[in-house]
């Protein structure tokens, strides 16, 4: 991967991604705005390092690269200058965001990307590779589906970057998709129970990126995404929502971020090896009552992010070099770029079709996965 630049490469997830890319025989260029951090990482990995801020002349930094992989969050702040530069230089863009606002922003730049012959491929990490591929799989089983529900259960600690992004989103609205439109809802808009494999668990709606990406991948107009949380957490989220005016105040946000910077890095290698995650999905045709449900098990979210991001970058660059089919220009999701089976190429991921009442052919009711 000599034609890949990784921006924000020295953050927790960026470090893991850069190390994995080198371990696969690539020579990515590591980059960011901290000169010391870039130099230390470049020396450690034996690769080139570049230091630049996103207020600099970004096109001049990208014009020799086939692709840039953005690992610098919060992505709502870093996406615009990098994508602007990619459209100017003809560089394909990838990132590991989970912020639905970023997905929506890039979806709206589809025409500009097509005109520039540039692929925009956000969300090549845990958010949203497994959920997007599961949504596409469900739609393949029930093409007439009009409603999609996804549930996510993860374990383990957050990285510093993810925690900082979470703080920035405290006090903000949730979002669901209804009849093709994104609708703002309270942070604890709806709760229900989902069986992730060990019995029903309490879940609450979350503004996961699939409210945009799954709609693009499947054409389904009504989408809700839930995350597993204990009941007390739902009450806490409601309290936070009511105090949004306070959390939006810069001194409070700054204080929380200082605490995170002092105490949070990310899960250890042992924690990453131990922790797992589960994605659950259901597609429904509300005119017939037909439904299909499936469940996917993955490694630790950061482990999957590293594997997925590097694999996606490899495929994008191989397409640029014509050793693989060139990805279509414009806004893409992981499943529209690589198909619903892409996630099963990642180590330790399995998928199980749980239930169907649909009258279609070709169902595979057995567990399927890369480690079967």
Helices and strands as residue ranges (DSSP letters): E 4-7, H 12-23, E 29-32, H 35-45, E 49-51, H 58-62, E 67-70, H 75-89, E 92-95, H 100-107, H 110-116, E 119-121, H 129-141, E 147-154, H 160-169, E 174-178, E 181-185, E 191-195, E 200-205, H 210-218, E 222-228, H 231-242, H 244-247, H 250-263, H 269-274, E 276-284, E 291-299, H 301-320, E 330-332, H 334-338, G 342-345, E 350-356, E 368-369
